[in-house]
Amino acid sequence: MSDIGKRYGAYNASDQVSLTDRQSEIILLIAKGMPNRLIAKRLGLSVHIIDAHCKHIYLKFNTPSRVTASVRASQNQLLPVI
């Protein structure tokens, strides 16, 4: 199994994932296609803080990808319907 497979276990869409308010704010901006640098500027935080939040979001959704994290947030109804 790859390192990613060991670190990120299987994801079950029926598993309810909860995000902090800040993580919810960040995943919404990720889903809108914003890079971490712009998210940091918009929220008045450092890029390092945004990177840390993203890592926690990815771990909660068991994914190394911001695209997959966005999809899984949508599946968990954590993103507003557009």
DSSP file (Angstrom, degrees, kcal/mol; ACC not computed):
  #  RESIDUE AA STRUCTURE BP1 BP2  ACC     N-H-->O    O-->H-N    N-H-->O    O-->H-N    TCO  KAPPA ALPHA  PHI   PSI    X-CA   Y-CA   Z-CA
    1    1 A M              0   0    0      0, 0.0     5,-0.0     0, 0.0     0, 0.0   0.000 360.0 360.0 360.0 139.7    0.0    0.0    0.0
    2    2 A S     >  -     0   0    0      1,-0.1     4,-1.9     4,-0.0     5,-0.2  -0.199 360.0-106.6 -69.9 165.5    1.3    3.5   -0.8
    3    3 A D  H  > S+     0   0    0      1,-0.2     4,-2.3     2,-0.2     5,-0.2   0.883 123.2  52.1 -59.8 -38.5    2.1    6.0    1.9
    4    4 A I  H  > S+     0   0    0      1,-0.2     4,-3.3     2,-0.2    -1,-0.2   0.923 107.6  51.4 -64.8 -42.9   -1.0    8.0    0.8
    5    5 A G  H  4 S+     0   0    0      1,-0.2    -1,-0.2     2,-0.2    -2,-0.2   0.846 112.0  47.2 -62.2 -34.5   -3.1    4.8    1.2
    6    6 A K  H  < S+     0   0    0     -4,-1.9    -1,-0.2     1,-0.1    -2,-0.2   0.883 117.9  41.0 -72.6 -39.0   -1.7    4.2    4.7
    7    7 A R  H  < S+     0   0    0     -4,-2.3     2,-0.7     1,-0.2    -2,-0.2   0.885 117.9  46.8 -77.6 -39.7   -2.2    7.8    5.8
    8    8 A Y  S  < S-     0   0    0     -4,-3.3    -1,-0.2    -5,-0.2     3,-0.1  -0.888  81.3-160.8-109.3 104.5   -5.6    8.3    4.2
    9    9 A G        -     0   0    0     -2,-0.7    -3,-0.1     1,-0.2    -2,-0.1  -0.006  39.1 -58.1 -74.1-176.8   -7.9    5.4    4.9
   10   10 A A        -     0   0    0      1,-0.1     2,-0.5    -5,-0.0    -1,-0.2  -0.336  52.9-138.9 -63.7 143.3  -11.0    4.3    3.1
   11   11 A Y        -     0   0    0     -3,-0.1     2,-0.6    51,-0.1    -1,-0.1  -0.907  11.0-162.5-108.9 132.1  -13.7    7.0    2.9
   12   12 A N    >   -     0   0    0     -2,-0.5     3,-2.5     1,-0.1    -2,-0.0  -0.965  13.7-148.1-114.4 117.7  -17.4    6.1    3.4
   13   13 A A  T 3  S+     0   0    0     -2,-0.6    -1,-0.1     1,-0.3    -2,-0.0   0.714  97.5  62.7 -59.0 -21.1  -19.7    8.8    2.1
   14   14 A S  T 3  S+     0   0    0      2,-0.1     2,-0.4    -3,-0.0    -1,-0.3   0.639  79.1 101.7 -80.4 -12.6  -22.2    7.8    4.8
   15   15 A D  S <  S-     0   0    0     -3,-2.5     2,-0.5     1,-0.1    -3,-0.0  -0.591  76.3-131.6 -70.7 123.4  -19.7    8.8    7.5
   16   16 A Q        -     0   0    0     -2,-0.4     2,-0.4     2,-0.0    -2,-0.1  -0.665  22.2-161.5 -80.7 124.4  -20.7   12.2    8.8
   17   17 A V        -     0   0    0     -2,-0.5     2,-0.4    56,-0.1    44,-0.0  -0.878   0.9-156.0-105.8 134.9  -17.8   14.6    8.9
   18   18 A S        -     0   0    0     -2,-0.4     2,-0.3    42,-0.0    60,-0.0  -0.922   7.6-164.9-112.8 140.4  -17.9   17.7   11.0
   19   19 A L        -     0   0    0     -2,-0.4     2,-0.0     1,-0.0    38,-0.0  -0.870  23.4-112.4-117.9 151.9  -15.7   20.8   10.3
   20   20 A T     >  -     0   0    0     -2,-0.3     4,-2.6     1,-0.1     5,-0.2  -0.298  39.6-102.2 -69.9 167.2  -14.9   23.7   12.5
   21   21 A D  H  > S+     0   0    0      1,-0.2     4,-2.0     2,-0.2     5,-0.1   0.912 125.3  48.3 -58.4 -42.0  -16.3   27.1   11.4
   22   22 A R  H  > S+     0   0    0      2,-0.2     4,-2.3     1,-0.2    -1,-0.2   0.913 110.8  49.8 -66.2 -42.7  -12.9   28.1   10.0
   23   23 A Q  H  > S+     0   0    0      1,-0.2     4,-2.9     2,-0.2     5,-0.2   0.887 109.8  52.1 -63.1 -38.2  -12.5   24.8    8.2
   24   24 A S  H  X S+     0   0    0     -4,-2.6     4,-1.7     2,-0.2    -1,-0.2   0.903 109.8  49.1 -62.7 -41.3  -16.0   25.2    6.7
   25   25 A E  H  X S+     0   0    0     -4,-2.0     4,-1.5    -5,-0.2    -2,-0.2   0.903 113.8  46.3 -63.3 -41.8  -15.1   28.7    5.5
   26   26 A I  H  X S+     0   0    0     -4,-2.3     4,-2.5     2,-0.2    -2,-0.2   0.906 109.3  52.1 -71.2 -42.7  -11.9   27.4    4.0
   27   27 A I  H  X S+     0   0    0     -4,-2.9     4,-2.6     1,-0.2    -1,-0.2   0.857 107.6  54.5 -65.3 -32.1  -13.4   24.4    2.2
   28   28 A L  H  X S+     0   0    0     -4,-1.7     4,-1.2    -5,-0.2    -1,-0.2   0.922 110.6  45.0 -63.7 -43.4  -16.0   26.7    0.6
   29   29 A L  H  <>S+     0   0    0     -4,-1.5     5,-2.3     2,-0.2    -2,-0.2   0.863 112.2  52.0 -69.3 -35.9  -13.2   28.9   -0.8
   30   30 A I  H ><5S+     0   0    0     -4,-2.5     3,-2.1     1,-0.2    -2,-0.2   0.933 107.5  52.4 -62.3 -45.5  -11.3   25.8   -1.9
   31   31 A A  H 3<5S+     0   0    0     -4,-2.6    -1,-0.2     1,-0.3    -2,-0.2   0.791 103.7  57.7 -62.7 -27.4  -14.5   24.6   -3.7
   32   32 A K  T 3<5S-     0   0    0     -4,-1.2    -1,-0.3    -5,-0.1    -2,-0.2   0.491 123.7-107.4 -80.3  -2.8  -14.6   28.0   -5.4
   33   33 A G  T < 5 +     0   0    0     -3,-2.1    -3,-0.2     1,-0.3    -2,-0.1   0.588  65.7 152.3  92.2  11.3  -11.2   27.3   -6.8
   34   34 A M      < -     0   0    0     -5,-2.3    -1,-0.3     1,-0.1     2,-0.1  -0.580  41.0-129.3 -78.7 134.9   -9.1   29.7   -4.7
   35   35 A P    >>  -     0   0    0      0, 0.0     4,-2.2     0, 0.0     3,-0.6  -0.404  28.4-105.0 -74.9 160.2   -5.5   28.8   -4.0
   36   36 A N  H 3> S+     0   0    0      1,-0.2     4,-2.8     2,-0.2     5,-0.2   0.846 118.5  59.8 -55.1 -37.8   -4.2   28.8   -0.4
   37   37 A R  H 3> S+     0   0    0      1,-0.2     4,-1.9     2,-0.2    -1,-0.2   0.913 109.8  41.6 -59.7 -43.6   -2.4   32.1   -0.9
   38   38 A L  H <> S+     0   0    0     -3,-0.6     4,-2.7     2,-0.2    -1,-0.2   0.846 112.3  54.4 -74.2 -33.6   -5.6   33.9   -1.9
   39   39 A I  H  X S+     0   0    0     -4,-2.2     4,-2.3     2,-0.2     6,-0.2   0.933 109.0  49.6 -62.0 -44.8   -7.5   32.2    0.9
   40   40 A A  H  X>S+     0   0    0     -4,-2.8     5,-2.4     1,-0.2     4,-1.0   0.923 112.4  46.9 -59.8 -45.8   -4.9   33.4    3.4
   41   41 A K  H  <5S+     0   0    0     -4,-1.9     3,-0.4    -5,-0.2    -1,-0.2   0.920 112.7  49.4 -63.5 -43.9   -5.1   37.0    2.1
   42   42 A R  H  <5S+     0   0    0     -4,-2.7    -1,-0.2     1,-0.2    -2,-0.2   0.872 117.9  39.2 -64.0 -37.8   -8.9   37.0    2.1
   43   43 A L  H  <5S-     0   0    0     -4,-2.3    -1,-0.2    -5,-0.2    -2,-0.2   0.501 109.3-119.4 -92.4  -4.4   -9.1   35.7    5.6
   44   44 A G  T  <5S+     0   0    0     -4,-1.0     2,-0.3    -3,-0.4    -3,-0.2   0.849  72.8 122.0  70.2  34.3   -6.2   37.7    7.0
   45   45 A L      < -     0   0    0     -5,-2.4    -1,-0.3    -6,-0.2     2,-0.1  -0.774  67.1 -95.1-121.9 167.0   -4.3   34.7    8.0
   46   46 A S     >  -     0   0    0     -2,-0.3     4,-1.9     1,-0.1     3,-0.2  -0.465  30.1-119.6 -78.9 156.5   -0.8   33.3    7.0
   47   47 A V  H  > S+     0   0    0      1,-0.2     4,-2.9     2,-0.2     5,-0.2   0.851 114.7  59.8 -61.4 -34.4   -0.5   30.8    4.3
   48   48 A H  H  > S+     0   0    0      2,-0.2     4,-2.1     1,-0.2    -1,-0.2   0.883 104.3  48.9 -63.2 -39.0    1.0   28.4    6.9
   49   49 A I  H  > S+     0   0    0     -3,-0.2     4,-2.4     2,-0.2    -1,-0.2   0.915 112.1  48.4 -66.3 -43.2   -2.2   28.5    8.9
   50   50 A I  H  X S+     0   0    0     -4,-1.9     4,-2.7     2,-0.2    -2,-0.2   0.917 109.7  52.8 -62.9 -43.3   -4.3   27.9    5.8
   51   51 A D  H  X S+     0   0    0     -4,-2.9     4,-2.4     1,-0.2    -1,-0.2   0.912 109.5  49.3 -57.0 -43.4   -2.0   24.9    4.9
   52   52 A A  H  X S+     0   0    0     -4,-2.1     4,-2.0     2,-0.2    -2,-0.2   0.918 111.0  48.8 -64.3 -43.9   -2.5   23.5    8.4
   53   53 A H  H  X S+     0   0    0     -4,-2.4     4,-2.4     1,-0.2    -2,-0.2   0.917 110.6  51.8 -60.6 -42.7   -6.3   23.8    8.1
   54   54 A C  H  X S+     0   0    0     -4,-2.7     4,-3.0     1,-0.2     5,-0.2   0.915 107.0  52.5 -61.2 -43.6   -6.2   22.2    4.7
   55   55 A K  H  X S+     0   0    0     -4,-2.4     4,-2.2     1,-0.2    -1,-0.2   0.904 110.6  48.0 -59.4 -41.1   -4.2   19.2    6.0
   56   56 A H  H  X S+     0   0    0     -4,-2.0     4,-2.2     2,-0.2    -1,-0.2   0.896 111.8  49.6 -66.7 -39.5   -6.8   18.7    8.8
   57   57 A I  H  X S+     0   0    0     -4,-2.4     4,-1.9     2,-0.2    -2,-0.2   0.934 110.7  50.1 -62.9 -45.9   -9.7   19.0    6.3
   58   58 A Y  H  <>S+     0   0    0     -4,-3.0     5,-2.5     1,-0.2     4,-0.4   0.897 110.6  49.8 -61.1 -40.8   -7.9   16.4    4.0
   59   59 A L  H ><5S+     0   0    0     -4,-2.2     3,-0.8     3,-0.2    -1,-0.2   0.898 108.0  53.1 -66.0 -39.4   -7.5   14.0    6.9
   60   60 A K  H 3<5S+     0   0    0     -4,-2.2    -1,-0.2     1,-0.2    -2,-0.2   0.869 117.2  38.3 -63.0 -35.3  -11.1   14.3    7.9
   61   61 A F  T 3<5S-     0   0    0     -4,-1.9    -1,-0.2     2,-0.2    -2,-0.2   0.353 109.6-124.7 -96.0   5.0  -12.2   13.4    4.4
   62   62 A N  T < 5S+     0   0    0     -3,-0.8    -3,-0.2    -4,-0.4   -51,-0.1   0.926  70.1 116.3  51.9  52.9   -9.4   10.8    4.0
   63   63 A T      < -     0   0    0     -5,-2.5    -1,-0.2    -6,-0.1    -2,-0.2  -0.997  60.4-152.3-147.4 147.3   -8.0   12.4    0.9
   64   64 A P  S    S+     0   0    0      0, 0.0     2,-0.4     0, 0.0    -6,-0.1   0.372  77.4  87.1 -93.5   4.3   -4.8   14.1   -0.3
   65   65 A S     >  -     0   0    0     -7,-0.1     4,-2.2     1,-0.1     5,-0.1  -0.873  63.7-153.1-116.2 134.1   -6.7   16.2   -2.9
   66   66 A R  H  > S+     0   0    0     -2,-0.4     4,-1.8     2,-0.2    -1,-0.1   0.821 101.7  54.3 -68.9 -30.5   -8.4   19.5   -2.5
   67   67 A V  H  > S+     0   0    0      2,-0.2     4,-2.2     1,-0.2    -1,-0.2   0.948 110.9  43.9 -67.2 -48.2  -10.8   18.6   -5.4
   68   68 A T  H  > S+     0   0    0      1,-0.2     4,-2.8     2,-0.2     5,-0.2   0.879 111.0  55.0 -65.1 -37.3  -11.8   15.4   -3.7
   69   69 A A  H  X S+     0   0    0     -4,-2.2     4,-2.2     2,-0.2    -1,-0.2   0.904 108.6  49.2 -61.0 -40.4  -12.2   17.2   -0.4
   70   70 A S  H  X S+     0   0    0     -4,-1.8     4,-2.0     2,-0.2    -2,-0.2   0.914 111.3  48.7 -64.0 -43.7  -14.5   19.6   -2.1
   71   71 A V  H  X S+     0   0    0     -4,-2.2     4,-2.5     1,-0.2    -2,-0.2   0.922 112.9  47.6 -62.3 -44.3  -16.6   16.8   -3.6
   72   72 A R  H  X S+     0   0    0     -4,-2.8     4,-1.7     2,-0.2    -1,-0.2   0.843 108.6  54.1 -69.3 -32.8  -16.8   15.0   -0.2
   73   73 A A  H  <>S+     0   0    0     -4,-2.2     5,-3.1    -5,-0.2     6,-0.5   0.903 110.3  48.0 -64.0 -40.1  -17.8   18.2    1.5
   74   74 A S  H ><5S+     0   0    0     -4,-2.0     3,-1.8     3,-0.2    -2,-0.2   0.914 108.8  53.0 -65.7 -43.1  -20.6   18.5   -1.0
   75   75 A Q  H 3<5S+     0   0    0     -4,-2.5    -1,-0.2     1,-0.3    -2,-0.2   0.834 109.5  49.5 -60.0 -32.7  -21.6   14.9   -0.4
   76   76 A N  T 3<5S-     0   0    0     -4,-1.7    -1,-0.3    -5,-0.2    -2,-0.2   0.288 116.9-117.0 -89.2   9.3  -21.8   15.6    3.3
   77   77 A Q  T < 5S+     0   0    0     -3,-1.8    -3,-0.2     1,-0.1    -2,-0.1   0.869  77.0 130.2  55.8  41.1  -23.9   18.7    2.6
   78   78 A L      < +     0   0    0     -5,-3.1    -4,-0.2    -6,-0.1    -1,-0.1   0.413  57.2  67.5-100.2  -2.2  -21.2   21.0    4.0
   79   79 A L  S    S-     0   0    0     -6,-0.5     2,-0.1    -5,-0.2     3,-0.0  -0.918  92.5-106.0-116.6 145.2  -21.3   23.3    1.0
   80   80 A P        -     0   0    0      0, 0.0     2,-0.4     0, 0.0    -2,-0.1  -0.383  38.1-107.8 -66.7 147.0  -24.2   25.6    0.0
   81   81 A V              0   0    0      1,-0.1    -7,-0.0    -4,-0.1     0, 0.0  -0.625 360.0 360.0 -76.5 128.5  -26.2   24.4   -3.0
   82   82 A I              0   0    0     -2,-0.4    -1,-0.1    -3,-0.0     0, 0.0   0.413 360.0 360.0-102.6 360.0  -25.5   26.7   -5.9
